[in-house]
Amino acid sequence: MRSLPGLMQDAPLTLRPIFDRMRSVHADAEVVDAEGRRTYGEVAERVLRLCRVLTDDLGVRPGDRVASFAHNSARHLELYWAVPLVGAVLHTVNVRLFDEQIAYIVDHAGDRVVFVDEELAEHMGEIAQAVSCVERTVTLGDEYEALLAAASPVHPDALPHVPENAGFGLCYTSGTTGMPKGVLHSHRAMHLHAMGTCMADSIGLRELDRVLPVVPMFHAFGWGLPYAAALTGAELLLHGADSSPQSVGALIERERATVAAAVPTIWKDLLPSLQSGAVDASSLRLVFVGGSASPRALIEAYDDLGIEYLQVWGMTETGPLACASRPRRRHHGLDRAALLDVREKTGTILPGVEARVVADDDTAVPLDGATVGELEVRGPWVASAYYRDEGGDRFHDGWLRTGDMAVMEHDGYFRIVDRAKDLVKSGGEWISSVELEGHLLGHPEISDAAVVGVASRRWDERPAAILVAANGEAPSLEQVRAFLAPKVARWWLPDLVVQVEEIPKTSVGKLDKLALRAQLQGVEVP
């Protein structure tokens, strides 16, 4: 078909134009990590040296998989750029997975080269020996620096032409239901994802921001923040392996972070230091939070500190960012309590992505904010299949089945009720573990909480509350039920309370309900 005169230029949506913008327009912006400070311009020069190392010293070719086994650092950031710029695929390996899972995904991905942090080198070395595909391991320390020092930078004009639909990065899910599954991201997908992240009704990154991604760079590409920051010129603060409240708080205060991203646990643990004034977080304009739903009390607490607390939603399969819980025009004028009701919800899908809620027969449920169905999404930064075509039942008719159960309002504002596998089915009715957990975390004597279903002779399943006490002893079952009674339906009230020292978490900081259900296997209530 002949093209029509006057059409726009055909500019490939790859990571290359974002890199070029980073090294030219935003060359003076800073990247700060545990080893010091570099400008984007200096990072870019090292990236071009690394491109030479990859192709000439390590024999990396377009399409090869190159793994990173590393925390948040400037060297890891250099891999984020150099590997895709030479046409290869960066596989960010989750360092918190079990050894068996790490060996599986390195083999499944077919990683030829692995770059590894010095403190993780011995660990990865043992795993790599059991995987036949790995030809070379490079330690991100003196060995890495020697390779860069000996290499001349590739001239940008000599970089290969990479098609926008070529894969640039490979991430694996956290493996909560079997072995992790791979999601191959294209250049085009991440380019559009970066633009979507920077939109005002999304995260709204800007050139003046100093961004602290507490979310690990080995998980879902650090929620895409390294690329979104480069697009706008926002500066990056990289915390290394230490995500303790002390480390994160000190970095926020010292470097005057303006935007930070993490799972709710990070913000809950940091909160006492902010409330007491031990940490000066006055520079923060926004924290955005994903991975699991945030309790209302946590949103309120950050509001009281004058820090905007924004819930976002996404998955490895969705780029990852796909939704932000920003109140809409129709919510203007609501009082604080009603507005908190809105902000507790999941929000509106980002422009460029579509969402729907469907019943078991794949028909759309009523948009009444009450009828529960499974959330499905599609869009240019949503996966169409798992790597090597596994898990095909999650994809149908161009839609991704998320596994999240949700309700949707007339204008698309939606709320995730629970993961399908985590809903408690009691007497044929569904109980949301997420909602119960949010209420429980508002109790002053509870520091952490999880809800799972246990067997019931009468009702099939009933909710059990697993609690960590804030001050030595958690509330009793009767006290928990009395606290929840004004907040939820009577038949939602737990029939069992279990106090524990710590609730198990997955490799990405989510409640490990698989482990909790295993611990309570055999427990039965009336």
PyMOL commands that set and color helices and strands:
alter all, ss='L'
color gray80, all
select helices_A, chain A and resi 16-24+40-57+74-85+99-109+118-128+142-150+156-158+187-198+220-223+225-232+245-255+264-276+296-304+316-318+329-331+336-343+387-389+392-394+433-440+477-484+490-492+513-519
alter helices_A, ss='H'
color red, helices_A
select strands_A, chain A and resi 30-33+36-39+65-69+89-92+111-117+136-140+167-172+182-186+210-213+235-237+259-262+286-289+308-314+321-324+348-349+354-358+373-378+395-396+399-408+414-419+424-426+429-431+446-456+460-469+496-499+524-525
alter strands_A, ss='S'
color yellow, strands_A
deselect
rebuild
show_as cartoon
